[in-house]
Amino acid sequence: MIHRQDLCILESFDVNITQSGLPLYPYGNVQYGGTWSGIALADNLVAQGYSAYHVGDTVTKGKGFLPDLNNAEHVKFLQNKDNNCYSDNGDIIQRQFRIRTIAGLEGAWRLTEVKTTKSSGYGLRFRTSPSKFVRPQGIKTTPPSWGLEYTDAVYYNKTTALENSPTKDRADDSHYVVQWGSQETSNMVAHNGNCWAIPICLVQRRNKGAYHLTYNVAGSDTLTANVAQGGFNFDNGRKWYNSNTYQPVSLSDCFNVVSGSAEGVSGLGRIGTVSGRPDGKFYDVIYASDVDDLRKSALKKSAHDIHKEYKDRVSAGSTLRGREAQPFTKPLATYTLAYDTNYTNVRFQTALSGGNTRIQYNALSGDEPLSKLAAYDYVFIGGKKYTVIQIDPGNKEVTVLGVVDVSGYTLEGSASGWNVYSGGMPVLITYKVPYFQEEPTWTDIICTPSVFEATFPEGSAGQWIPQLTGPGTQVWNLNRKSIQAADVLNLASSDNGVNWGVSGYSSGSNTMNALKASGEPNIEIPDTYIYLLTYKTKGRFTSFTARDLNLTEKSEVTADTSAFTWNLGQSILGKVQTNVAHPAYGDFPWLQSVPAYGQRALDSSALFTHKHADIGSITGASPAIKYFSYVTNRFGNYHLDIEFNEMVWDGTNYGDEQVFYSIDSLSLRTNINGDAEMFGTATVETEYWSY
């Protein structure tokens, strides 16, 4: 298992104590370890697995007792509402619960949030892969392994279409229910089939292999010395960039643990030893950044109160938790393309599509790295960054935002409607590896695409900065802002990664200042060098979405360039706001009445004609965003939707027209200054149900 996430749930189930002979537990907690006044509790009344937290837990034992109705203390226990007991036709029933952890399989889970869509669709099952489903344990004394659809009992979302789910009429918006399989009926799991699961959190785990920028970004171990290159026998605990160090050339090499004077992986990476990771994390420790909180608030709040709370939190930026996968950048090799004509050393081929560009790479055979891309990943062509907005796996192509600048490449000709290009800079792509963090350890890559290709032909963790090294000092616009005052790691190489050393650039109180924005280093980097700047940042907390009906008033328009409210601009635009002067932030009222409730947020046309006050007081050569917000209901959850327009500084102003351009998800337009700006709709899922 390379990239694993564990799911933690609260499982609640009804137990017929009278007929099953199972114990009663204080509060119904089968993992209870305390005492109870007047009642002697024991931990040997049922098989140990009944109280286990997970498959393989052979230690945890809950303390309970077998009821005796002639015992006054037992009767008092049953009458205490906190113990969740009731009677059904004279039988004692207790609603019990346990905390369960289900170890994930490779990659991300397919469904962990609770939705209230009433459908029996394939996507509503509680699963980590298309064929591996979470099974209920209920009254069984052994934690179950993965289940099979239609054969085993498995967890589902709330649905009215599942007639064989006995709890379907009692399900509400806060949990999963059980659908029974052909070989697992309702009373095999709980009394009357009453069994539910409430997601608590997902936890990202690291593996025991050696950390390596190319082969194992989720690893934790270190490497041994390479004796042939001058290292010493028995010298372990080394990082991948240390000189005279054993270098893996595959993922399997990262798990080649050796002892003594052999060369390979050290067998460390656990607490109390040495970590090979730049952030120093171990594989057997769970950190706050590893945890994705899936809980929902039990408080009932109005949509208007939620709008005020979350608009304030969005403005502050740092109070919202995001979660982001590890970016990984890879060069695309040249290839031979055979249509009507045989083209060799082809970089890519393009076709225009509605103002955007379709890109196809290696369409016929061999490695197809474009297939790794997902929506809102990046393609770098000619040293410029393009955002992926659509994937077409069947035709092995992606669509990126805007028209690709192909200057610097040679047009070889056209084939089947595609323009075929060769020469020029290597094409880079950045996609996500399923290693998720709330506060990612981020690596910015500074070099030319050619140097990157020579240094990391199979790719590297991190994201390339779309600027070219060379003579003269430059301001390097980092991809993210650090949330700490010191670098995690800075490395440089002048020989395509044969040797690495300290980069010579210390971010200190500038780039890594926790209050200011990136503070971009103004330094000269020769075009033979590659720099790796590694720091801690915040994960994105927004996602792009289609517009929906608004349930609240629309807020005033906020224009923001401030380095002190930087998180929203970074989360939506992927750019760091740097304005530390004033005014850098402000709210601007609408000049016309704006439709209030129960409508799509904007008119059906792309242009929102309602004008807002002039934002001309907001100045500064910084990435900037303007936006307004409202609350919507999606799948039974309140969401804060944010309609945004990027603002691009042209040296004089932001070219703002005092109107909003509106569209679903993400698009590109040209402002009155001739600058390309992103615009669209993003959303933040709140912690509240839409009761």
C-alpha positions as CSV (number, residue, x, y, z in Angstrom):
1,M,0.0,0.0,0.0
2,I,1.6,3.2,-1.2
3,H,-1.0,5.9,-0.7
4,R,-3.4,4.9,2.0
5,Q,-6.2,6.7,3.9
6,D,-8.0,5.3,6.9
7,L,-11.7,6.0,7.5
8,C,-13.0,6.5,11.1
9,I,-16.7,6.1,11.7
10,L,-19.1,5.9,14.6
11,E,-21.2,2.7,14.1
12,S,-24.5,2.6,16.0
13,F,-26.7,-0.5,16.2
14,D,-29.7,-1.9,18.2
15,V,-29.0,-5.1,20.2
16,N,-31.7,-7.5,21.5
17,I,-30.0,-8.2,24.9
18,T,-32.7,-10.7,26.0
19,Q,-32.4,-13.0,23.0
20,S,-28.7,-12.5,22.1
21,G,-27.2,-12.8,25.5
22,L,-24.9,-9.9,24.8
23,P,-23.9,-7.6,27.6
24,L,-25.2,-4.2,28.4
25,Y,-22.7,-1.3,28.3
26,P,-22.7,2.1,30.0
27,Y,-24.1,4.6,27.5
28,G,-24.2,1.7,24.9
29,N,-20.4,2.1,24.4
30,V,-19.0,-1.3,23.7
31,Q,-15.5,0.0,24.1
32,Y,-16.3,1.4,27.6
33,G,-13.3,1.1,30.0
34,G,-14.5,2.8,33.1
35,T,-16.6,1.9,36.2
36,W,-20.3,2.2,37.0
37,S,-21.6,2.9,40.5
38,G,-23.2,-0.1,42.1
39,I,-22.6,-2.5,39.2
40,A,-19.5,-4.8,38.7
41,L,-18.4,-4.6,35.1
42,A,-16.4,-7.3,33.3
43,D,-14.5,-7.4,30.0
44,N,-14.8,-11.2,29.4
45,L,-18.5,-11.5,28.7
46,V,-18.2,-11.6,24.9
47,A,-15.5,-12.3,22.3
48,Q,-12.8,-9.5,22.3
49,G,-13.5,-8.6,18.6
50,Y,-16.9,-7.2,19.6
51,S,-15.0,-4.2,21.1
52,A,-12.2,-4.0,18.5
53,Y,-11.5,-0.7,16.9
54,H,-10.3,-2.3,13.6
55,V,-9.4,-5.5,11.9
56,G,-6.3,-6.8,13.7
57,D,-7.1,-5.2,17.0
58,T,-6.7,-8.0,19.5
59,V,-6.3,-5.8,22.6
60,T,-9.3,-3.6,23.2
61,K,-11.9,-4.9,25.6
62,G,-15.1,-3.1,26.6
63,K,-16.6,-3.5,30.1
64,G,-20.2,-4.4,30.5
65,F,-22.6,-6.7,32.5
66,L,-25.4,-9.2,31.9
67,P,-28.7,-7.9,33.2
68,D,-30.6,-9.2,36.2
69,L,-34.0,-7.7,36.6
70,N,-34.0,-8.7,40.3
71,N,-31.0,-6.4,40.8
72,A,-32.2,-2.9,41.7
73,E,-29.0,-1.3,40.4
74,H,-29.5,-3.1,37.0
75,V,-33.1,-1.8,36.8
76,K,-31.9,1.7,37.6
77,F,-29.3,1.4,34.8
78,L,-32.1,0.4,32.4
79,Q,-34.2,3.3,33.4
80,N,-31.4,5.8,32.9
81,K,-32.0,7.4,29.5
82,D,-28.3,8.0,29.0
83,N,-27.9,4.2,28.6
84,N,-30.1,4.1,25.5
85,C,-32.3,1.2,26.5
86,Y,-35.9,0.4,25.5
87,S,-38.3,-2.5,25.4
88,D,-39.6,-4.3,22.3
89,N,-42.4,-6.9,23.1
90,G,-40.9,-7.4,26.5
91,D,-37.3,-7.8,25.3
92,I,-34.5,-5.5,26.5
93,I,-33.0,-3.6,23.5
94,Q,-30.0,-1.3,23.9
95,R,-28.7,1.0,21.2
96,Q,-25.0,0.4,21.3
97,F,-22.1,2.0,19.4
98,R,-18.4,1.6,18.6
99,I,-15.7,3.6,17.0
100,R,-14.4,1.8,13.9
101,T,-11.4,2.4,11.7
102,I,-11.4,0.9,8.2
103,A,-7.9,0.8,6.6
104,G,-8.1,2.2,3.1
105,L,-6.9,0.6,-0.1
106,E,-4.6,2.4,-2.6
107,G,-5.6,6.0,-3.4
108,A,-8.6,8.2,-2.3
109,W,-11.9,7.0,-1.0
110,R,-14.8,7.2,-3.5
111,L,-17.5,8.4,-1.0
112,T,-17.1,9.5,2.6
113,E,-19.4,12.5,2.9
114,V,-23.0,12.0,3.7
115,K,-25.4,13.2,1.0
116,T,-29.2,13.1,0.9
117,T,-29.8,12.5,-2.8
118,K,-32.6,10.0,-3.0
119,S,-31.2,7.6,-5.6
120,S,-29.9,4.1,-5.7
121,G,-27.1,5.2,-8.0
122,Y,-23.8,3.4,-8.0
123,G,-22.0,6.3,-6.5
124,L,-23.9,6.3,-3.2
125,R,-22.3,3.2,-1.7
126,F,-19.8,3.7,1.1
127,R,-16.7,2.5,-0.6
128,T,-13.0,3.0,-1.1
129,S,-12.9,1.6,-4.7
130,P,-15.5,0.5,-7.3
131,S,-15.7,-3.0,-5.9
132,K,-14.7,-2.7,-2.2
133,F,-17.6,-1.7,0.2
134,V,-17.7,-1.0,3.9
135,R,-19.7,-3.7,5.7
136,P,-21.5,-3.1,9.1
137,Q,-20.3,-5.1,12.1
138,G,-23.3,-4.5,14.4
139,I,-23.8,-7.5,16.7
140,K,-21.1,-9.6,15.1
141,T,-18.0,-10.4,17.3
142,T,-15.4,-10.0,14.5
143,P,-14.7,-6.8,12.6
144,P,-15.7,-7.5,9.0
145,S,-13.4,-7.2,5.9
146,W,-14.5,-5.5,2.7
147,G,-17.9,-6.5,1.4
148,L,-19.3,-7.3,-2.1
149,E,-22.3,-5.6,-3.5
150,Y,-25.6,-7.5,-3.5
151,T,-23.9,-10.4,-1.6
152,D,-23.0,-8.8,1.7
153,A,-24.7,-6.1,3.8
154,V,-23.0,-2.8,2.9
155,Y,-23.5,0.9,3.9
156,Y,-25.5,3.2,1.7
157,N,-26.6,6.8,1.7
158,K,-30.1,7.7,2.5
159,T,-32.4,6.6,-0.3
160,T,-36.0,5.7,-0.8
161,A,-35.2,3.5,-3.8
162,L,-33.7,0.6,-1.7
163,E,-36.8,-1.4,-0.8
164,N,-34.6,-4.0,1.0
165,S,-33.2,-1.5,3.5
166,P,-35.3,-1.8,6.7
167,T,-34.0,1.5,8.0
168,K,-34.8,3.5,4.8
169,D,-37.9,5.1,6.3
170,R,-36.1,6.2,9.5
171,A,-32.9,7.5,7.8
172,D,-32.3,11.2,8.2
173,D,-29.6,13.5,6.8
174,S,-26.7,12.6,9.1
175,H,-25.7,9.0,8.4
176,Y,-25.4,5.9,6.2
177,V,-27.9,3.1,6.4
178,V,-27.5,-0.6,5.6
179,Q,-28.6,-2.5,2.5
180,W,-28.8,-6.2,3.0
181,G,-27.2,-8.7,0.7
182,S,-28.3,-12.1,-0.5
183,Q,-26.1,-13.8,2.1
184,E,-26.4,-11.4,5.0
185,T,-29.9,-10.5,6.3
186,S,-31.0,-7.8,8.6
187,N,-31.1,-9.6,12.0
188,M,-27.6,-11.0,11.3
189,V,-26.3,-7.4,11.9
190,A,-28.8,-5.7,14.3
191,H,-32.2,-5.9,15.9
192,N,-34.7,-5.1,13.2
193,G,-31.8,-4.2,11.0
194,N,-31.2,-1.0,12.8
195,C,-27.6,-0.1,12.1
196,W,-26.1,3.2,11.0
197,A,-22.7,4.7,10.3
198,I,-21.6,8.3,10.8
199,P,-18.3,9.4,9.2
200,I,-15.9,11.0,11.6
201,C,-12.7,11.6,9.7
202,L,-10.3,10.4,7.1
203,V,-6.6,10.0,8.1
204,Q,-3.7,10.1,5.6
205,R,-1.0,7.5,6.4
206,R,2.6,7.3,5.3
207,N,4.2,4.1,4.1
208,K,7.4,2.5,5.5
209,G,9.4,2.9,2.3
210,A,12.1,5.5,1.8
211,Y,11.0,8.9,0.9
212,H,12.0,9.9,-2.6
213,L,10.9,12.9,-4.7
214,T,10.2,10.8,-7.8
215,Y,9.3,7.3,-6.6
216,N,7.7,7.5,-3.2
217,V,6.4,10.9,-2.0
218,A,4.4,9.1,0.8
219,G,7.5,7.4,2.2
220,S,9.1,8.0,5.6
221,D,12.4,6.0,5.7
222,T,15.9,7.0,4.9
223,L,18.6,5.5,2.7
224,T,22.1,4.0,3.3
225,A,25.4,5.1,1.9
226,N,26.6,4.2,-1.5
227,V,30.0,2.7,-0.8
228,A,31.1,2.6,-4.4
229,Q,30.7,6.4,-4.5
230,G,32.7,6.9,-1.3
231,G,30.1,6.3,1.4
232,F,30.9,4.5,4.6
233,N,29.7,1.0,5.6
234,F,26.8,0.9,8.1
235,D,26.0,4.6,7.3
236,N,22.2,4.9,7.2
237,G,19.7,7.6,8.0
238,R,20.6,9.5,4.8
239,K,18.3,11.7,2.6
240,W,17.9,11.2,-1.1
241,Y,19.9,14.4,-1.9
242,N,22.9,13.6,0.3
243,S,26.1,12.8,-1.6
244,N,27.4,9.3,-1.8
245,T,23.9,7.9,-1.0
246,Y,22.2,4.8,-2.4
247,Q,19.7,6.1,-5.1
248,P,16.5,4.2,-5.8
249,V,15.6,3.9,-9.5
250,S,12.1,2.5,-8.9
251,L,9.3,2.3,-6.3
252,S,10.3,-1.2,-5.3
253,D,13.8,0.1,-4.5
254,C,12.3,2.4,-1.9
255,F,11.2,-0.7,0.1
256,N,14.5,-2.6,-0.2
257,V,15.3,-2.6,3.5
258,V,18.8,-3.9,4.2
259,S,21.1,-4.3,7.3
260,G,24.8,-4.1,8.0
261,S,26.9,-2.8,5.2
262,A,24.4,-3.6,2.4
263,E,23.1,-0.7,0.3
264,G,19.4,0.2,0.2
265,V,16.7,1.4,2.6
266,S,17.7,2.0,6.3
267,G,14.6,0.5,8.0
268,L,13.9,3.7,10.0
269,G,11.2,6.3,9.5
270,R,9.3,5.5,12.7
271,I,9.0,7.6,15.8
272,G,12.2,7.6,17.8
273,T,14.4,7.2,14.7
274,V,15.1,9.4,11.7
275,S,12.7,10.4,9.0
276,G,13.7,10.7,5.4
277,R,10.9,13.2,4.7
278,P,11.6,17.0,4.3
279,D,8.8,17.7,6.9
280,G,10.3,15.1,9.3
281,K,7.1,13.1,9.7
282,F,7.1,9.4,10.7
283,Y,4.9,6.6,9.3
284,D,3.6,5.6,12.7
285,V,2.4,9.0,13.9
286,I,-0.8,10.8,13.0
287,Y,-0.5,14.6,12.7
288,A,-3.2,17.2,12.7
289,S,-2.5,17.9,9.1
290,D,-3.3,14.2,8.2
291,V,-6.9,14.5,9.4
292,D,-9.8,15.4,7.2
293,D,-12.7,16.2,9.6
294,L,-15.9,14.7,8.2
295,R,-18.2,15.6,11.1
296,K,-21.2,17.9,10.8
297,S,-22.6,20.3,13.4
298,A,-25.8,19.2,15.3
299,L,-26.7,22.9,15.6
300,K,-29.6,24.2,13.6
301,K,-28.7,27.5,12.1
302,S,-30.5,29.7,9.6
303,A,-29.0,30.1,6.1
304,H,-28.6,33.9,6.9
305,D,-26.6,33.2,10.0
306,I,-24.4,30.7,8.2
307,H,-23.8,33.2,5.4
308,K,-22.6,35.8,7.8
309,E,-20.3,33.3,9.7
310,Y,-18.7,31.8,6.6
311,K,-18.3,35.1,4.7
312,D,-16.3,36.4,7.7
313,R,-14.3,33.1,7.8
314,V,-13.6,33.4,4.1
315,S,-12.4,37.0,4.5
316,A,-10.1,35.9,7.3
317,G,-8.9,33.0,5.2
318,S,-6.8,31.2,7.8
319,T,-9.8,29.9,9.8
320,L,-11.1,27.5,7.1
321,R,-9.5,24.1,6.8
322,G,-8.7,22.8,3.3
323,R,-7.2,19.5,2.2
324,E,-5.0,19.1,-0.9
325,A,-3.2,16.3,-2.6
326,Q,0.5,16.3,-3.4
327,P,1.3,18.0,-6.7
328,F,3.7,16.0,-9.0
329,T,5.3,17.5,-12.1
330,K,6.4,15.3,-15.0
331,P,8.0,16.1,-18.4
332,L,6.5,14.8,-21.6
333,A,8.9,13.0,-23.8
334,T,8.9,13.5,-27.6
335,Y,7.4,10.7,-29.7
336,T,6.6,9.6,-33.2
337,L,3.1,10.3,-34.6
338,A,1.8,8.4,-37.6
339,Y,-1.3,9.6,-39.3
340,D,-1.3,10.3,-43.0
341,T,2.3,11.5,-42.6
342,N,5.0,10.2,-40.2
343,Y,5.9,13.0,-37.8
344,T,8.9,12.5,-35.5
345,N,10.0,14.2,-32.3
346,V,6.5,15.6,-31.8
347,R,5.9,17.6,-28.6
348,F,2.1,17.8,-28.7
349,Q,-0.8,18.5,-31.0
350,T,-3.6,21.0,-30.5
351,A,-7.0,22.0,-31.8
352,L,-9.1,25.0,-30.8
353,S,-12.4,24.5,-29.1
354,G,-14.7,27.4,-28.2
355,G,-11.9,29.7,-27.2
356,N,-10.0,27.0,-25.4
357,T,-7.4,24.4,-26.6
358,R,-7.6,20.7,-26.8
359,I,-4.3,18.9,-26.4
360,Q,-3.4,15.4,-27.4
361,Y,-0.1,13.7,-26.6
362,N,1.1,10.2,-27.7
363,A,-2.3,9.2,-28.9
364,L,-1.3,6.0,-30.4
365,S,1.1,4.1,-28.2
366,G,3.4,4.1,-25.2
367,D,3.2,6.1,-22.0
368,E,0.3,8.5,-21.8
369,P,1.0,10.9,-18.9
370,L,-1.9,13.2,-20.0
371,S,-4.2,10.4,-18.7
372,K,-3.0,11.2,-15.2
373,L,-4.4,14.7,-15.3
374,A,-7.7,15.7,-13.7
375,A,-9.8,18.9,-14.0
376,Y,-7.9,21.9,-12.6
377,D,-4.4,20.3,-12.9
378,Y,-1.9,22.1,-15.1
379,V,-0.1,21.8,-18.4
380,F,3.0,24.0,-19.0
381,I,3.8,24.8,-22.7
382,G,6.4,27.2,-23.8
383,G,7.0,28.2,-20.2
384,K,3.4,29.2,-19.6
385,K,0.8,27.6,-17.3
386,Y,-2.5,26.4,-18.6
387,T,-5.4,25.1,-16.4
388,V,-7.0,21.8,-17.4
389,I,-10.8,22.2,-17.5
390,Q,-11.9,19.0,-19.2
391,I,-10.7,15.4,-19.6
392,D,-11.6,13.1,-22.5
393,P,-10.1,9.7,-21.7
394,G,-11.7,8.0,-24.7
395,N,-9.9,10.2,-27.1
396,K,-6.9,10.6,-24.9
397,E,-7.0,14.4,-24.8
398,V,-7.5,17.3,-22.4
399,T,-8.9,20.8,-22.8
400,V,-7.1,23.7,-21.2
401,L,-8.3,27.2,-20.5
402,G,-7.5,29.7,-23.2
403,V,-5.5,29.5,-26.4
404,V,-2.1,27.9,-26.1
405,D,0.8,30.1,-27.2
406,V,2.8,27.9,-29.6
407,S,5.5,30.4,-30.4
408,G,8.9,28.7,-30.1
409,Y,7.5,25.4,-31.5
410,T,7.7,24.2,-35.1
411,L,4.4,23.5,-36.9
412,E,5.1,20.2,-38.6
413,G,1.7,20.1,-40.3
414,S,-1.9,19.0,-39.7
415,A,-3.2,15.5,-39.1
416,S,-6.9,14.6,-38.8
417,G,-7.8,18.2,-37.8
418,W,-4.9,18.6,-35.3
419,N,-1.9,20.9,-35.6
420,V,1.3,19.0,-34.9
421,Y,4.2,20.7,-33.1
422,S,7.8,19.8,-32.5
423,G,10.9,21.4,-31.1
424,G,10.7,24.1,-28.5
425,M,10.7,23.6,-24.7
426,P,9.7,20.3,-23.1
427,V,6.1,20.2,-22.1
428,L,5.5,19.7,-18.3
429,I,2.3,18.6,-16.6
430,T,1.4,18.8,-12.9
431,Y,-1.1,16.3,-11.5
432,K,-2.1,15.2,-8.0
433,V,-0.7,12.2,-6.2
434,P,-3.2,10.9,-3.5
435,Y,-1.2,12.0,-0.5
436,F,-3.5,14.5,1.2
437,Q,-2.7,17.1,3.8
438,E,-4.4,20.0,5.4
439,E,-1.1,21.9,5.5
440,P,0.9,20.5,2.6
441,T,4.7,20.5,2.6
442,W,5.0,22.3,-0.7
443,T,7.9,22.3,-3.2
444,D,8.4,25.0,-5.8
445,I,10.6,24.1,-8.7
446,I,12.7,26.8,-10.3
447,C,14.6,26.0,-13.5
448,T,14.1,25.8,-17.3
449,P,11.9,22.9,-18.5
450,S,15.0,21.4,-20.2
451,V,16.9,21.3,-17.0
452,F,13.9,19.8,-15.2
453,E,13.6,17.1,-17.8
454,A,17.3,16.3,-17.5
455,T,17.2,16.2,-13.7
456,F,13.9,14.4,-13.2
457,P,13.0,12.5,-16.4
458,E,10.4,10.5,-14.5
459,G,9.0,13.5,-12.6
460,S,9.2,15.0,-9.2
461,A,7.0,16.1,-6.3
462,G,6.3,19.8,-6.5
463,Q,5.1,22.3,-9.0
464,W,7.2,24.3,-11.5
465,I,7.1,28.1,-11.4
466,P,6.4,29.3,-14.9
467,Q,9.4,31.5,-15.2
468,L,12.7,30.9,-17.0
469,T,16.1,31.1,-15.3
470,G,18.9,32.9,-17.0
471,P,21.0,36.1,-16.9
472,G,19.9,38.9,-14.6
473,T,18.0,39.1,-11.4
474,Q,14.3,38.2,-11.3
475,V,11.4,38.4,-8.9
476,W,10.4,34.8,-8.5
477,N,6.6,34.6,-7.9
478,L,6.2,31.5,-5.7
479,N,3.2,29.3,-6.2
480,R,2.1,29.4,-2.5
481,K,2.5,31.4,0.7
482,S,4.3,29.8,3.6
483,I,2.6,29.6,7.0
484,Q,5.8,29.5,8.9
485,A,8.8,31.7,9.4
486,A,11.5,29.3,8.2
487,D,12.1,27.0,5.2
488,V,11.5,23.3,5.5
489,L,14.3,22.6,2.9
490,N,16.0,24.5,0.1
491,L,18.2,22.7,-2.4
492,A,20.1,23.6,-5.6
493,S,21.9,21.6,-8.3
494,S,24.0,22.9,-11.2
495,D,24.7,19.4,-12.7
496,N,21.2,18.0,-13.4
497,G,20.8,16.5,-9.9
498,V,24.1,14.6,-9.7
499,N,25.0,16.7,-6.7
500,W,22.8,18.8,-4.4
501,G,23.6,21.5,-2.0
502,V,22.0,24.3,0.0
503,S,20.4,26.7,-2.5
504,G,22.1,29.8,-1.3
505,Y,18.8,31.5,-0.9
506,S,17.5,31.8,2.7
507,S,13.8,32.8,2.8
508,G,13.9,33.8,6.4
509,S,11.7,36.7,7.2
510,N,10.9,37.4,3.6
511,T,9.4,34.6,1.5
512,M,8.5,32.5,4.6
513,N,7.1,35.3,6.7
514,A,3.9,34.0,8.2
515,L,2.1,37.4,7.8
516,K,3.2,38.7,4.5
517,A,2.8,37.0,1.1
518,S,5.5,35.2,-0.7
519,G,7.9,38.2,-0.7
520,E,9.4,36.7,-3.8
521,P,13.2,36.4,-3.9
522,N,14.8,38.9,-6.3
523,I,17.9,36.9,-7.3
524,E,19.7,35.6,-10.3
525,I,19.5,31.9,-11.1
526,P,21.7,30.6,-13.9
527,D,19.9,28.7,-16.6
528,T,22.0,25.6,-15.7
529,Y,20.6,25.5,-12.2
530,I,17.6,23.9,-10.6
531,Y,16.3,25.2,-7.2
532,L,13.8,23.3,-5.0
533,L,12.2,25.6,-2.4
534,T,10.2,23.5,0.1
535,Y,7.9,25.1,2.7
536,K,4.6,24.5,4.5
537,T,1.4,26.1,3.2
538,K,-2.4,25.9,3.5
539,G,-4.4,23.4,1.4
540,R,-7.2,24.8,-0.8
541,F,-10.6,24.9,0.9
542,T,-12.7,25.8,-2.2
543,S,-13.7,23.8,-5.3
544,F,-15.3,24.9,-8.5
545,T,-19.0,24.3,-9.0
546,A,-22.0,25.1,-11.1
547,R,-24.2,28.0,-10.0
548,D,-27.2,27.1,-7.9
549,L,-30.3,28.7,-6.3
550,N,-29.4,31.2,-3.7
551,L,-31.1,30.9,-0.3
552,T,-29.8,34.2,1.1
553,E,-29.1,37.7,0.1
554,K,-26.1,38.3,-2.1
555,S,-23.3,40.0,-0.2
556,E,-21.7,43.2,-1.2
557,V,-18.8,42.9,-3.6
558,T,-15.4,42.4,-1.9
559,A,-12.2,43.4,-3.7
560,D,-9.1,41.8,-2.2
561,T,-5.4,42.2,-2.9
562,S,-4.2,42.0,0.7
563,A,-1.3,39.8,1.8
564,F,-3.2,39.5,5.2
565,T,-6.3,37.9,3.7
566,W,-4.4,35.9,1.2
567,N,-6.1,32.5,1.5
568,L,-9.1,32.9,-0.7
569,G,-7.2,34.2,-3.6
570,Q,-4.7,31.4,-3.3
571,S,-7.5,28.8,-2.9
572,I,-9.4,29.9,-6.0
573,L,-6.9,31.5,-8.3
574,G,-3.8,29.5,-7.3
575,K,-2.0,32.8,-6.9
576,V,-0.5,34.6,-3.9
577,Q,-1.7,38.1,-3.0
578,T,1.2,40.3,-2.0
579,N,-0.2,43.8,-1.2
580,V,0.9,44.9,2.2
581,A,0.1,48.6,1.6
582,H,-3.3,50.2,2.0
583,P,-5.9,50.2,0.7
584,A,-5.7,46.6,-0.3
585,Y,-9.1,45.3,0.7
586,G,-12.6,46.7,0.7
587,D,-16.4,46.0,0.4
588,F,-18.3,47.8,-2.3
589,P,-22.2,48.0,-2.4
590,W,-24.3,47.2,-5.4
591,L,-25.5,50.3,-7.3
592,Q,-28.7,48.5,-8.4
593,S,-31.0,46.2,-6.4
594,V,-29.9,42.6,-6.7
595,P,-32.5,39.8,-6.9
596,A,-32.7,38.2,-3.4
597,Y,-33.8,34.7,-3.0
598,G,-34.8,31.5,-4.8
599,Q,-33.1,32.2,-8.1
600,R,-29.9,31.3,-9.8
601,A,-27.3,33.7,-8.5
602,L,-27.0,35.6,-11.7
603,D,-28.9,36.1,-15.0
604,S,-28.9,33.3,-17.5
605,S,-26.5,35.3,-19.7
606,A,-22.8,35.4,-18.9
607,L,-22.9,39.1,-18.1
608,F,-24.3,40.2,-14.7
609,T,-25.6,43.6,-15.6
610,H,-26.1,44.9,-12.0
611,K,-23.3,47.3,-11.3
612,H,-21.4,47.8,-8.1
613,A,-19.4,50.7,-6.7
614,D,-16.1,51.6,-8.2
615,I,-13.2,49.7,-6.7
616,G,-10.6,52.2,-8.0
617,S,-9.4,52.8,-4.4
618,I,-7.9,49.3,-4.4
619,T,-4.4,49.5,-5.9
620,G,-1.1,47.6,-6.0
621,A,0.8,45.3,-8.3
622,S,-0.5,42.1,-6.8
623,P,-2.7,39.2,-7.8
624,A,-6.3,40.1,-6.9
625,I,-9.8,38.8,-6.7
626,K,-13.3,40.3,-6.4
627,Y,-16.2,38.3,-5.3
628,F,-19.6,38.1,-3.7
629,S,-21.3,35.2,-1.9
630,Y,-24.5,33.6,-0.9
631,V,-25.7,30.3,0.6
632,T,-27.0,27.3,-1.4
633,N,-28.2,23.8,-0.5
634,R,-26.5,20.9,-2.1
635,F,-27.2,17.3,-1.1
636,G,-28.7,18.4,2.2
637,N,-25.6,20.5,3.1
638,Y,-25.4,24.3,3.2
639,H,-22.7,25.6,1.0
640,L,-21.2,29.1,0.7
641,D,-21.0,29.8,-3.0
642,I,-18.6,32.5,-4.2
643,E,-18.9,34.1,-7.6
644,F,-15.5,35.6,-8.5
645,N,-13.6,37.6,-11.1
646,E,-9.8,37.7,-11.1
647,M,-8.3,41.2,-11.3
648,V,-5.1,41.7,-13.2
649,W,-2.9,44.8,-12.5
650,D,-1.6,46.3,-15.7
651,G,0.8,48.8,-14.0
652,T,-2.0,51.5,-13.7
653,N,-5.2,49.8,-12.7
654,Y,-7.2,46.6,-12.6
655,G,-9.3,47.2,-15.6
656,D,-12.5,46.7,-13.7
657,E,-15.8,47.5,-15.3
658,Q,-17.9,47.5,-12.1
659,V,-19.9,44.5,-13.3
660,F,-19.7,40.8,-12.7
661,Y,-19.1,38.3,-15.4
662,S,-20.6,35.0,-14.2
663,I,-20.3,31.4,-15.4
664,D,-20.3,27.9,-13.9
665,S,-17.0,26.5,-12.6
666,L,-14.1,28.3,-14.3
667,S,-13.5,30.2,-17.5
668,L,-11.3,32.9,-19.0
669,R,-12.1,36.3,-20.4
670,T,-10.3,39.4,-21.5
671,N,-10.8,42.7,-19.6
672,I,-10.9,46.2,-20.9
673,N,-7.1,46.5,-20.6
674,G,-6.6,43.4,-22.8
675,D,-5.5,41.2,-19.9
676,A,-6.8,37.6,-19.5
677,E,-8.7,37.0,-16.3
678,M,-10.2,33.9,-14.7
679,F,-13.8,34.1,-13.6
680,G,-16.4,31.5,-12.4
681,T,-18.0,30.0,-9.3
682,A,-16.4,28.3,-6.3
683,T,-18.0,26.8,-3.2
684,V,-17.1,26.0,0.4
685,E,-19.0,23.2,2.1
686,T,-20.1,24.4,5.6
687,E,-20.4,22.2,8.7
688,Y,-24.2,22.6,8.8
689,W,-27.1,20.5,7.5
690,S,-29.9,22.3,5.6
691,Y,-32.7,21.2,7.9
